Amino acid sequence: MAGLTGREPWRPSRRAALLGAASVAALAGQPARAARFAPTHGEWPAYGATNAATKYSPLAQIDRANVGKLAVAWTWNSPDAAIIAAHPELKPGEFQCTPIMVGGVLYASTAMCQVAAIDAATGKTLWVHDPGTWRRPKPTQKGFMHRGVAYWSDGADARILIGALDNRLIALDARTGRKIKSFGVDGEVDLAVVGLQRKLTVEPMDLFATTSAPIVCRDVVVVGQYISDPVVRADMPPGDVRGFDVRTGALKWTFHTIPMKGEFGYDTWAPGTAETTGNANIWAPMSADDELGLVYLPGSCPTNNFYGGKRPGDNLFGNCLIALDVTTGKRRWHYQIVHHDVWDYDLPAAPNLVDITFGGRRIKAVAQVTKHGFVFVFDRATGKPVWPIEERPVPQSTLKGERTSKTQPFPTRPAPFEPQGITEADLIDFTPELHAEAKQLLKGYIAGPLFTPYGLRPTITRPAWVGGANWPGAAVDPETGVLYVPSQSSIAAMALDANGERVAGANETEEVAGAARVVTGPRGLPLVKPPYSRITAIDLNTGEHLWMKPNGPGATDSPAMKPFNLGWVGSNQRAGPLLTKTLLFVGEGPHDPRYGKKVLRAYDKRTGEMIAELPLPGATLGPPMTYMAAGRQFIVCGMGIRAQPHRLVALALPT
């Protein structure tokens, strides 16, 4: 039972499984298809620019000499506003969409899963398809939110695909917005029924939804699911991943992220627990290599996020980066990033695909950023780590019934892009008195290194489960192999009772999730030193950090901080990146309106120097994107959270 409980060193056969030489040879025999890292023809045909999730465009009309002249060219308002006006009982959600652009047309999903086609040059609506998702029960505890759509064409037929919040995979004619009647049943596939290993025993929308864009590779559309994680029930569904024929909607395969009896990984669960545990789903965006025919899945933790007493073992394929053959759904390789997760350290973002040079040879690499501040880098064909990953001893749970893993994976390169764990050296030291007060506050918590498990007293997690990195992900330059990671430096605390139930601690304020709270410091200040969000540039050819800077001024001018003249301390919110030929664009995300800025900033991507700060009518939410239309390069930002206007805002140089 050593592998089950995590009491032995890392073994490739269980915690990671690599692709063998025979399989590599088989892949080499596949038809040649170029691995597209950068979009062509000035387009942005996939959520992350291409299936490689680079968030990169080679466009250079906008450069450091003129970027400061960018102005709003057009604004497109979400059609959800009309629905909410007519139905005030509905609560607006989050407009997290990054649109795609093909053939001079933008395609976007709204928070309520309406799909719109928009003239890329003018912002004029061409068509809107309303699937009626808003008429059904409220989708999960997340409410109305959605991140995007996928595009497919064979040259004659062109389709837009959306996995809607109400568990329908819908195929639309890209030209008209009408459903493709020959796809599935009347243009739809029921994701709450087709291809699942277990029949759902609850109203699907209570627990189960699709929030991220599907991905299309080799004529297969791959769909993951969001499964509500604050909820803990005996009938939680597992996170099955499914591949469908993009033309017919027929199910081609299902991959069980919680293995069934007889499948690889089943023995990493205590007897009977794989059958009764849910989640381990793929809620984040995915990536794919069209040349290798592999799709890369960033896995999340099994039920429950913070207590694993009812699921002893390493729990494959929870928290794994998984490479599947997109044609068959067969696992090519996997690597478990966190064993027996009790910190909610899902893999939150699409893995970035890039070719790098290391040790004198060219490597087809995949880089996975994490909530806990690591970048794991692998050969994306075989799953072999580019740099050694060490299994290191970590603190153990003191809760009766909980058996945490004795070790966890630590990549030796690159270094973490976020502080991990907490000691007295991390506490604010703006004055000796403040440092002493912070030390006294720290004594009220269980505090220690990364992977300190929750206990009966409030226990600090740093980074917390919001990241580090999160769903906006990282961007990578395919020409240089440099990765750019926006991240937030979150710190939270939570206590569990003897049965693993969440309880609130006395010294915590500002609710984050469930019974957890953000940890605050003395006199209205943070507990730890800044920065509280950052942007880090990492050379994946060497594993070295090139530069880091706080993402925005944050609350540096607040009454509590202003006397210390700290400079930029970082706005503690999620932000998504966009890379172009010479520039890096990053916003601040939704934030405290007293201190945050509604801007998009342009940086010299080589040095981190800020070149321009561009005012926006709202805070960015989804990662920006760029394209060429009518001879102009546009940068489009999505924005709108809750009652704030949901819209796309396009920036361009004056004509």
C-alpha positions as CSV (number, residue, x, y, z in Angstrom):
1,M,0.0,0.0,0.0
2,A,3.0,2.3,-0.1
3,G,2.0,3.9,-3.4
4,L,-1.5,4.2,-2.2
5,T,-0.6,6.3,0.8
6,G,2.3,8.1,-0.7
7,R,4.9,6.7,1.7
8,E,7.5,5.7,-0.9
9,P,9.7,7.8,-3.3
10,W,8.3,8.9,-6.7
11,R,7.8,6.0,-9.1
12,P,7.3,6.5,-12.8
13,S,4.8,3.6,-12.9
14,R,2.3,5.3,-10.7
15,R,2.7,9.0,-9.9
16,A,4.1,9.6,-13.4
17,A,3.9,7.4,-16.4
18,L,6.1,8.2,-19.4
19,L,5.5,7.5,-23.1
20,G,7.6,4.5,-24.2
21,A,9.9,4.3,-27.2
22,A,7.4,2.2,-29.2
23,S,4.7,4.8,-28.6
24,V,7.1,7.6,-29.7
25,A,7.8,5.8,-32.9
26,A,4.0,5.3,-33.4
27,L,3.5,9.0,-33.0
28,A,6.3,9.7,-35.5
29,G,4.4,7.7,-38.0
30,Q,1.4,10.0,-37.8
31,P,0.6,12.4,-40.7
32,A,2.8,15.5,-40.5
33,R,0.8,18.5,-39.2
34,A,2.6,21.7,-38.3
35,A,2.5,22.5,-34.6
36,R,1.0,26.0,-34.7
37,F,2.3,28.2,-31.9
38,A,1.4,31.5,-33.4
39,P,-1.8,32.3,-35.4
40,T,-1.5,33.2,-39.1
41,H,-3.2,35.7,-41.3
42,G,-3.6,38.1,-38.4
43,E,-6.3,35.9,-36.8
44,W,-6.8,34.5,-33.3
45,P,-8.6,31.1,-34.0
46,A,-8.5,29.5,-30.6
47,Y,-9.0,30.6,-27.0
48,G,-5.3,30.8,-26.3
49,A,-4.4,32.1,-29.8
50,T,-3.8,28.6,-31.1
51,N,-4.2,25.1,-29.6
52,A,-0.7,25.6,-28.1
53,A,-2.2,28.2,-25.7
54,T,0.7,30.6,-26.3
55,K,-1.5,33.7,-26.0
56,Y,1.0,35.1,-28.6
57,S,0.6,36.9,-31.9
58,P,3.5,38.0,-34.2
59,L,1.6,41.2,-35.1
60,A,3.7,44.3,-34.8
61,Q,1.7,47.2,-36.1
62,I,1.4,48.2,-32.4
63,D,4.9,48.6,-31.0
64,R,6.7,50.5,-28.2
65,A,6.9,53.7,-30.3
66,N,3.1,54.0,-30.8
67,V,1.4,51.9,-28.2
68,G,0.7,54.9,-26.0
69,K,-1.5,56.3,-28.8
70,L,-4.0,53.4,-28.5
71,A,-7.6,54.5,-28.0
72,V,-11.0,52.8,-27.9
73,A,-12.0,51.9,-31.4
74,W,-15.4,50.3,-30.6
75,T,-17.3,48.8,-27.7
76,W,-19.6,45.8,-27.9
77,N,-22.2,45.3,-25.2
78,S,-23.3,41.8,-24.2
79,P,-26.9,40.9,-25.1
80,D,-27.3,39.4,-21.6
81,A,-28.2,43.0,-20.5
82,A,-31.5,42.7,-22.2
83,I,-32.3,39.4,-20.6
84,I,-31.4,40.7,-17.1
85,A,-33.5,43.9,-17.7
86,A,-36.5,41.7,-18.6
87,H,-35.9,39.3,-15.8
88,P,-34.5,41.2,-12.8
89,E,-34.7,38.1,-10.6
90,L,-31.6,36.8,-12.5
91,K,-28.3,37.7,-11.1
92,P,-25.6,38.8,-13.6
93,G,-22.4,36.8,-13.4
94,E,-18.9,37.3,-14.8
95,F,-18.0,38.1,-18.4
96,Q,-14.8,36.0,-18.5
97,C,-14.7,35.5,-22.3
98,T,-11.7,35.8,-24.5
99,P,-13.2,35.9,-28.1
100,I,-11.7,34.2,-31.1
101,M,-11.3,35.7,-34.5
102,V,-11.4,34.0,-37.9
103,G,-12.0,35.5,-41.3
104,G,-12.7,39.0,-40.0
105,V,-15.3,37.9,-37.5
106,L,-15.1,37.7,-33.7
107,Y,-16.9,34.9,-31.9
108,A,-17.7,35.3,-28.2
109,S,-19.8,33.6,-25.5
110,T,-21.6,35.6,-22.9
111,A,-21.9,34.9,-19.2
112,M,-25.4,33.3,-20.0
113,C,-23.9,31.3,-22.9
114,Q,-25.3,33.3,-25.7
115,V,-23.0,33.1,-28.7
116,A,-22.3,36.2,-30.8
117,A,-20.6,36.9,-34.1
118,I,-19.1,40.4,-34.3
119,D,-17.6,42.3,-37.2
120,A,-13.9,42.5,-36.1
121,A,-13.3,45.9,-37.6
122,T,-16.4,47.7,-36.4
123,G,-17.8,45.8,-33.4
124,K,-21.2,45.5,-35.1
125,T,-23.2,42.4,-34.1
126,L,-23.7,40.0,-37.0
127,W,-25.7,37.4,-35.3
128,V,-26.6,36.1,-31.8
129,H,-27.6,32.6,-30.8
130,D,-29.4,32.3,-27.5
131,P,-29.5,28.6,-26.4
132,G,-31.8,29.6,-23.5
133,T,-29.4,28.5,-20.8
134,W,-30.7,31.3,-18.6
135,R,-34.2,29.8,-18.6
136,R,-32.9,26.7,-16.8
137,P,-32.0,26.4,-13.1
138,K,-29.1,28.5,-11.9
139,P,-25.8,26.8,-13.0
140,T,-23.8,25.7,-9.9
141,Q,-22.5,27.9,-7.2
142,K,-20.5,29.9,-9.7
143,G,-23.6,31.4,-11.3
144,F,-23.6,32.7,-14.8
145,M,-20.0,32.8,-16.3
146,H,-18.3,31.5,-19.4
147,R,-14.9,31.7,-21.0
148,G,-15.3,31.1,-24.7
149,V,-16.0,29.0,-27.8
150,A,-14.1,26.9,-30.3
151,Y,-13.9,27.1,-34.1
152,W,-13.6,24.3,-36.7
153,S,-13.6,24.3,-40.5
154,D,-12.8,21.8,-43.2
155,G,-12.7,24.6,-45.8
156,A,-16.4,24.2,-46.8
157,D,-18.1,23.8,-43.5
158,A,-17.3,26.2,-40.6
159,R,-18.6,25.7,-37.1
160,I,-18.6,27.4,-33.7
161,L,-18.8,25.0,-30.7
162,I,-19.8,25.9,-27.2
163,G,-20.1,23.7,-24.1
164,A,-22.9,25.5,-22.3
165,L,-23.5,25.9,-18.6
166,D,-26.6,23.7,-18.8
167,N,-24.5,20.8,-20.1
168,R,-25.1,21.0,-23.8
169,L,-22.4,20.8,-26.5
170,I,-23.8,22.9,-29.3
171,A,-22.6,23.2,-32.9
172,L,-23.5,26.4,-34.7
173,D,-23.0,27.4,-38.4
174,A,-20.3,30.1,-38.2
175,R,-21.9,32.1,-40.9
176,T,-25.5,32.2,-39.6
177,G,-25.5,31.2,-36.0
178,R,-28.0,28.5,-36.6
179,K,-27.6,25.0,-35.1
180,I,-26.0,22.3,-37.2
181,K,-29.0,19.9,-37.2
182,S,-26.8,16.9,-38.2
183,F,-24.7,17.3,-35.1
184,G,-25.9,15.2,-32.2
185,V,-29.6,15.5,-31.7
186,D,-30.9,18.7,-33.3
187,G,-27.5,20.3,-33.1
188,E,-26.8,19.4,-29.5
189,V,-25.1,16.7,-27.3
190,D,-26.4,16.1,-23.8
191,L,-23.2,16.3,-21.7
192,A,-25.1,15.3,-18.6
193,V,-25.9,11.9,-20.1
194,V,-23.6,10.9,-23.0
195,G,-20.4,9.1,-22.1
196,L,-20.4,9.4,-18.3
197,Q,-19.3,6.5,-16.2
198,R,-21.9,7.2,-13.6
199,K,-25.5,8.4,-14.0
200,L,-26.0,11.7,-12.4
201,T,-28.3,11.4,-9.4
202,V,-28.9,15.2,-8.9
203,E,-30.1,18.0,-11.0
204,P,-27.1,18.4,-13.3
205,M,-26.9,22.2,-13.0
206,D,-26.6,22.0,-9.2
207,L,-23.1,20.5,-9.4
208,F,-22.1,20.1,-13.0
209,A,-21.5,22.6,-15.9
210,T,-19.1,23.6,-18.7
211,T,-17.4,26.9,-18.2
212,S,-14.3,26.8,-20.4
213,A,-14.1,26.6,-24.2
214,P,-13.8,23.2,-25.7
215,I,-10.8,22.4,-27.9
216,V,-10.8,20.9,-31.4
217,C,-7.8,18.8,-32.6
218,R,-7.8,16.4,-35.5
219,D,-11.6,16.7,-36.0
220,V,-12.3,15.7,-32.4
221,V,-13.9,18.2,-30.0
222,V,-12.8,17.6,-26.4
223,V,-14.9,18.8,-23.5
224,G,-14.1,19.0,-19.8
225,Q,-16.5,20.0,-17.0
226,Y,-16.7,22.3,-14.0
227,I,-17.9,20.3,-10.9
228,S,-18.9,22.4,-7.8
229,D,-16.1,22.0,-5.3
230,P,-17.3,23.8,-2.2
231,V,-20.1,21.2,-2.1
232,V,-19.3,17.9,-0.5
233,R,-21.9,15.1,-1.1
234,A,-21.9,11.4,-1.4
235,D,-23.1,11.5,-5.0
236,M,-20.5,13.9,-6.5
237,P,-19.9,13.1,-10.2
238,P,-16.4,12.3,-11.4
239,G,-14.7,14.4,-14.0
240,D,-15.0,12.3,-17.1
241,V,-13.4,13.9,-20.2
242,R,-15.0,13.2,-23.5
243,G,-14.1,13.4,-27.2
244,F,-16.8,13.9,-29.9
245,D,-16.7,13.7,-33.6
246,V,-16.8,17.4,-34.6
247,R,-18.9,16.6,-37.7
248,T,-21.6,14.3,-36.2
249,G,-21.4,14.8,-32.5
250,A,-20.9,11.1,-32.0
251,L,-19.0,10.1,-28.9
252,K,-15.6,8.8,-29.8
253,W,-14.2,8.2,-26.3
254,T,-14.4,8.9,-22.6
255,F,-11.3,9.2,-20.3
256,H,-12.0,8.5,-16.6
257,T,-10.1,10.9,-14.5
258,I,-11.1,8.7,-11.5
259,P,-10.2,5.2,-12.8
260,M,-12.7,2.4,-12.9
261,K,-11.8,-1.0,-11.6
262,G,-9.2,-2.6,-13.8
263,E,-8.0,0.7,-15.2
264,F,-4.5,2.2,-14.7
265,G,-4.4,4.2,-11.5
266,Y,-7.3,2.4,-9.8
267,D,-4.8,1.0,-7.2
268,T,-3.9,4.5,-6.0
269,W,-7.3,4.6,-4.3
270,A,-8.3,2.7,-1.1
271,P,-10.7,-0.2,-1.9
272,G,-14.1,1.1,-2.8
273,T,-13.2,4.8,-2.7
274,A,-12.8,5.4,-6.4
275,E,-16.4,4.4,-6.9
276,T,-17.7,6.9,-4.3
277,T,-15.5,9.9,-5.0
278,G,-16.2,12.7,-7.5
279,N,-14.5,15.7,-9.1
280,A,-10.9,15.3,-10.4
281,N,-12.4,17.1,-13.3
282,I,-10.9,19.3,-16.1
283,W,-12.5,22.7,-15.6
284,A,-9.7,24.9,-16.9
285,P,-8.9,25.5,-20.6
286,M,-6.9,22.8,-22.4
287,S,-4.2,22.7,-25.0
288,A,-3.3,20.4,-27.9
289,D,-0.5,19.5,-30.3
290,D,-2.1,18.9,-33.7
291,E,1.2,17.5,-35.0
292,L,1.5,14.9,-32.2
293,G,-2.2,14.3,-32.0
294,L,-2.1,14.9,-28.2
295,V,-4.5,16.9,-26.0
296,Y,-3.2,18.1,-22.6
297,L,-5.6,18.1,-19.6
298,P,-4.9,20.1,-16.5
299,G,-6.5,18.1,-13.7
300,S,-8.2,19.2,-10.5
301,C,-8.5,17.6,-7.0
302,P,-11.0,14.9,-6.0
303,T,-13.8,15.5,-3.5
304,N,-13.3,17.1,-1.0
305,N,-10.9,19.9,-1.6
306,F,-9.4,20.2,1.9
307,Y,-9.9,16.8,3.6
308,G,-9.0,13.4,2.1
309,G,-9.9,11.1,5.0
310,K,-12.5,9.4,2.9
311,R,-10.2,8.9,-0.1
312,P,-6.9,7.5,1.2
313,G,-4.2,7.2,-1.5
314,D,-2.4,9.3,-4.1
315,N,-5.8,9.6,-6.0
316,L,-4.9,9.4,-9.7
317,F,-5.7,11.2,-11.9
318,G,-6.4,14.0,-9.5
319,N,-4.1,17.0,-10.0
320,C,-2.4,15.4,-12.9
321,L,-1.2,16.9,-16.2
322,I,-2.5,14.2,-18.6
323,A,-1.6,13.8,-22.3
324,L,-4.3,11.8,-24.3
325,D,-4.2,10.6,-27.8
326,V,-7.0,12.8,-29.2
327,T,-8.2,10.2,-31.7
328,T,-8.6,7.3,-29.2
329,G,-8.7,9.0,-25.8
330,K,-5.9,6.7,-24.6
331,R,-3.5,8.0,-22.0
332,R,-0.1,8.6,-23.5
333,W,1.5,9.9,-20.3
334,H,0.7,11.7,-17.1
335,Y,2.4,13.4,-14.2
336,Q,0.8,14.0,-10.8
337,I,1.6,17.5,-9.7
338,V,0.1,17.1,-6.2
339,H,-0.5,13.8,-4.4
340,H,-3.6,13.4,-2.3
341,D,-4.5,17.1,-2.6
342,V,-6.0,18.7,0.5
343,W,-5.2,22.4,-0.5
344,D,-7.4,22.8,-3.6
345,Y,-4.3,23.0,-5.7
346,D,-6.1,22.3,-9.0
347,L,-4.1,22.8,-12.2
348,P,-5.8,26.0,-13.1
349,A,-4.8,26.9,-16.6
350,A,-4.1,25.5,-20.1
351,P,-0.6,24.1,-20.4
352,N,1.6,26.2,-22.6
353,L,3.3,24.4,-25.6
354,V,6.6,25.6,-26.9
355,D,9.8,24.3,-28.4
356,I,12.9,25.0,-26.3
357,T,16.6,24.3,-26.6
358,F,18.2,22.6,-23.6
359,G,21.4,20.6,-23.4
360,G,22.2,21.2,-27.0
361,R,19.0,19.7,-28.3
362,R,15.6,20.9,-29.4
363,I,12.7,19.8,-27.1
364,K,9.0,19.8,-27.8
365,A,8.0,21.1,-24.3
366,V,4.9,21.7,-22.3
367,A,4.9,24.0,-19.3
368,Q,2.2,23.9,-16.6
369,V,1.8,26.8,-14.2
370,T,0.2,26.0,-10.9
371,K,-1.8,27.7,-8.1
372,H,1.1,27.0,-5.7
373,G,3.6,28.9,-7.7
374,F,5.5,26.3,-9.7
375,V,6.2,25.8,-13.4
376,F,6.5,22.1,-14.3
377,V,8.3,21.6,-17.7
378,F,8.1,18.3,-19.6
379,D,8.9,16.9,-23.0
380,R,5.3,17.0,-24.3
381,A,5.8,13.9,-26.5
382,T,7.1,11.6,-23.8
383,G,6.2,13.3,-20.4
384,K,9.9,13.2,-19.3
385,P,10.7,16.2,-17.1
386,V,13.1,18.6,-18.7
387,W,14.7,19.2,-15.3
388,P,14.6,16.8,-12.3
389,I,11.6,16.9,-10.1
390,E,12.3,15.8,-6.5
391,E,10.0,14.1,-4.1
392,R,10.6,16.0,-0.9
393,P,9.2,15.2,2.6
394,V,6.3,17.6,3.6
395,P,4.4,18.2,6.9
396,Q,1.8,15.6,7.8
397,S,-1.8,16.0,8.9
398,T,-2.6,15.7,12.6
399,L,-6.3,15.0,12.0
400,K,-7.5,11.6,12.9
401,G,-8.4,9.7,9.7
402,E,-6.4,11.9,7.4
403,R,-3.3,10.3,5.7
404,T,-1.5,12.9,3.7
405,S,1.2,12.0,1.3
406,K,4.7,11.8,2.9
407,T,6.2,13.6,-0.1
408,Q,5.3,16.1,-2.8
409,P,6.9,16.9,-6.2
410,F,9.3,19.9,-6.2
411,P,10.7,21.0,-9.6
412,T,14.4,21.9,-9.4
413,R,13.9,24.4,-12.2
414,P,12.5,26.9,-12.7
415,A,12.4,28.4,-9.2
416,P,8.9,29.2,-7.9
417,F,7.3,32.4,-9.2
418,E,5.5,33.0,-5.9
419,P,6.5,32.9,-2.2
420,Q,5.6,29.5,-0.7
421,G,4.7,28.9,2.9
422,I,5.3,31.4,5.7
423,T,7.9,32.2,8.3
424,E,8.6,35.3,10.4
425,A,11.0,36.5,7.8
426,D,8.1,37.0,5.4
427,L,6.1,39.3,7.7
428,I,5.9,43.0,7.1
429,D,8.8,45.0,8.5
430,F,7.8,48.5,7.6
431,T,8.7,49.4,11.2
432,P,10.1,47.3,14.0
433,E,6.8,47.8,15.9
434,L,4.7,46.5,12.9
435,H,7.0,43.5,12.6
436,A,6.5,42.7,16.2
437,E,2.7,43.0,15.9
438,A,2.8,40.7,12.8
439,K,4.8,38.1,14.7
440,Q,2.2,38.1,17.5
441,L,-0.6,37.7,15.0
442,L,1.2,34.8,13.3
443,K,1.2,32.9,16.7
444,G,-2.5,32.6,16.3
445,Y,-2.1,30.3,13.3
446,I,-0.6,27.0,12.4
447,A,2.1,28.2,10.0
448,G,4.8,26.5,8.1
449,P,6.2,25.6,4.7
450,L,4.3,24.8,1.5
451,F,2.0,21.8,1.9
452,T,1.3,22.4,5.6
453,P,-2.1,20.5,6.0
454,Y,-5.1,22.1,7.7
455,G,-5.5,21.4,11.4
456,L,-7.9,22.1,14.3
457,R,-6.5,25.7,14.5
458,P,-6.6,28.2,11.7
459,T,-3.9,27.1,9.3
460,I,-2.2,29.4,6.8
461,T,-1.9,28.4,3.1
462,R,0.4,30.5,0.9
463,P,-0.2,30.7,-1.9
464,A,-3.9,30.0,-1.3
465,W,-6.2,28.2,-3.7
466,V,-6.9,31.3,-5.8
467,G,-3.2,31.3,-6.8
468,G,-0.4,31.8,-7.7
469,A,-1.5,31.3,-11.2
470,N,-5.2,30.7,-12.1
471,W,-7.4,30.3,-15.2
472,P,-6.1,33.4,-17.1
473,G,-2.8,31.4,-17.3
474,A,0.6,32.3,-18.7
475,A,1.8,33.3,-22.2
476,V,4.8,32.0,-23.9
477,D,6.9,33.4,-26.8
478,P,7.5,30.7,-29.4
479,E,10.5,32.6,-30.8
480,T,12.4,32.9,-27.6
481,G,10.9,30.3,-25.3
482,V,10.3,32.9,-22.6
483,L,7.2,32.3,-20.4
484,Y,5.3,35.2,-18.8
485,V,3.2,34.5,-15.7
486,P,0.9,37.0,-14.0
487,S,0.1,35.7,-10.5
488,Q,-1.4,36.9,-7.3
489,S,0.2,36.4,-3.9
490,S,-2.7,35.1,-1.9
491,I,-2.6,34.1,1.7
492,A,-5.6,32.5,3.5
493,A,-6.3,30.4,6.5
494,M,-8.8,27.8,7.5
495,A,-9.4,25.3,10.3
496,L,-11.0,21.9,10.1
497,D,-12.9,20.0,12.9
498,A,-12.0,16.5,13.8
499,N,-14.3,15.2,11.0
500,G,-12.7,17.4,8.4
501,E,-15.5,19.9,8.3
502,R,-14.5,23.5,7.7
503,V,-14.8,26.0,10.6
504,A,-13.9,29.7,10.7
505,G,-10.9,31.0,12.7
506,A,-11.2,33.9,15.1
507,N,-8.5,36.1,13.5
508,E,-9.7,36.0,9.9
509,T,-11.7,38.5,7.9
510,E,-13.1,38.9,4.4
511,E,-14.7,35.8,3.1
512,V,-13.0,34.0,0.2
513,A,-14.6,30.6,-0.1
514,G,-16.6,28.5,2.3
515,A,-15.3,29.0,5.8
516,A,-11.9,30.3,4.8
517,R,-10.7,33.9,5.2
518,V,-8.0,36.1,3.9
519,V,-5.3,36.6,6.5
520,T,-4.8,40.2,7.5
521,G,-2.0,41.9,9.4
522,P,-1.7,44.7,12.0
523,R,-3.4,48.1,11.7
524,G,-5.2,47.4,8.5
525,L,-2.0,46.3,6.7
526,P,-1.3,42.9,5.1
527,L,0.5,40.3,7.2
528,V,3.3,39.7,4.7
529,K,5.6,41.9,2.6
530,P,4.7,43.0,-0.9
531,P,4.4,42.4,-3.8
532,Y,0.8,41.1,-3.6
533,S,0.7,40.3,-7.3
534,R,3.4,40.0,-9.8
535,I,4.5,39.4,-13.4
536,T,7.4,37.0,-13.8
537,A,9.4,36.3,-17.0
538,I,11.1,32.9,-17.1
539,D,13.4,31.6,-19.8
540,L,12.3,28.0,-20.4
541,N,15.6,27.2,-22.2
542,T,17.5,27.7,-19.0
543,G,14.9,27.7,-16.2
544,E,16.1,31.1,-15.1
545,H,14.0,34.0,-14.0
546,L,14.7,37.0,-16.2
547,W,12.7,39.7,-14.4
548,M,9.8,40.2,-12.0
549,K,7.7,43.2,-11.2
550,P,4.6,43.9,-9.2
551,N,1.4,44.0,-11.3
552,G,0.3,47.6,-10.6
553,P,0.5,50.0,-7.7
554,G,-2.2,48.2,-5.7
555,A,-3.1,49.8,-2.4
556,T,0.3,51.6,-2.0
557,D,-1.5,54.9,-1.7
558,S,-4.1,53.7,0.8
559,P,-4.1,55.5,4.2
560,A,-2.5,52.4,5.9
561,M,0.4,52.1,3.3
562,K,1.0,55.5,2.0
563,P,3.3,56.7,4.9
564,F,5.9,54.0,4.0
565,N,6.5,55.0,0.4
566,L,6.6,51.4,-0.8
567,G,6.1,52.0,-4.5
568,W,4.2,49.5,-6.5
569,V,2.9,46.6,-4.3
570,G,0.7,44.8,-6.8
571,S,-3.0,44.7,-7.2
572,N,-4.1,41.4,-5.6
573,Q,-6.3,40.1,-8.4
574,R,-6.2,37.7,-11.3
575,A,-4.9,39.1,-14.6
576,G,-4.4,37.5,-18.1
577,P,-1.5,38.2,-20.4
578,L,-1.2,38.9,-24.1
579,L,2.1,38.7,-26.0
580,T,3.0,40.3,-29.4
581,K,6.2,40.6,-31.3
582,T,7.8,43.1,-28.9
583,L,5.2,43.8,-26.1
584,L,3.5,42.1,-23.2
585,F,0.1,43.4,-22.2
586,V,-1.4,42.8,-18.8
587,G,-4.4,44.4,-17.0
588,E,-5.2,44.3,-13.3
589,G,-8.4,42.3,-13.1
590,P,-11.4,43.2,-11.0
591,H,-10.2,44.8,-7.8
592,D,-10.9,47.1,-4.9
593,P,-12.2,50.2,-6.7
594,R,-10.5,52.4,-4.1
595,Y,-7.0,51.4,-5.2
596,G,-7.0,49.4,-8.4
597,K,-6.8,50.9,-11.9
598,K,-9.0,50.2,-14.9
599,V,-6.1,50.0,-17.3
600,L,-4.2,47.8,-19.7
601,R,-0.4,48.1,-19.4
602,A,2.1,47.5,-22.1
603,Y,5.6,46.3,-21.1
604,D,8.8,45.7,-23.0
605,K,8.8,41.9,-22.8
606,R,12.6,41.8,-22.7
607,T,13.1,44.0,-19.7
608,G,9.8,44.4,-17.9
609,E,9.9,48.2,-18.5
610,M,6.4,49.7,-18.6
611,I,5.9,51.4,-21.9
612,A,2.3,52.6,-21.6
613,E,-0.7,52.6,-19.3
614,L,-3.9,52.6,-21.3
615,P,-7.2,53.6,-19.6
616,L,-10.2,51.3,-20.0
617,P,-13.8,51.7,-19.1
618,G,-13.6,48.7,-16.8
619,A,-11.2,46.2,-15.3
620,T,-10.0,43.4,-17.5
621,L,-11.3,39.9,-16.8
622,G,-10.5,37.3,-19.4
623,P,-7.0,37.5,-21.1
624,P,-6.9,40.1,-23.9
625,M,-6.4,39.0,-27.6
626,T,-5.3,40.7,-30.8
627,Y,-5.8,40.5,-34.6
628,M,-5.7,42.4,-37.8
629,A,-8.9,43.7,-39.5
630,A,-9.3,46.3,-42.3
631,G,-5.6,47.0,-42.1
632,R,-5.6,47.8,-38.4
633,Q,-4.3,45.8,-35.4
634,F,-6.9,45.6,-32.6
635,I,-6.5,44.5,-29.0
636,V,-9.7,43.4,-27.4
637,C,-10.4,43.1,-23.7
638,G,-13.4,41.5,-22.0
639,M,-14.7,43.1,-18.9
640,G,-17.8,43.0,-16.6
641,I,-18.4,41.4,-13.2
642,R,-21.8,41.1,-11.6
643,A,-23.7,44.4,-12.1
644,Q,-20.9,46.1,-14.0
645,P,-21.5,46.3,-17.8
646,H,-20.5,43.2,-19.6
647,R,-18.7,44.2,-22.8
648,L,-15.8,43.8,-25.2
649,V,-13.6,46.9,-25.7
650,A,-11.4,47.1,-28.8
651,L,-8.3,49.3,-28.8
652,A,-6.5,50.4,-32.0
653,L,-4.3,53.2,-33.3
654,P,-6.0,56.3,-34.6
655,T,-6.8,56.2,-38.4
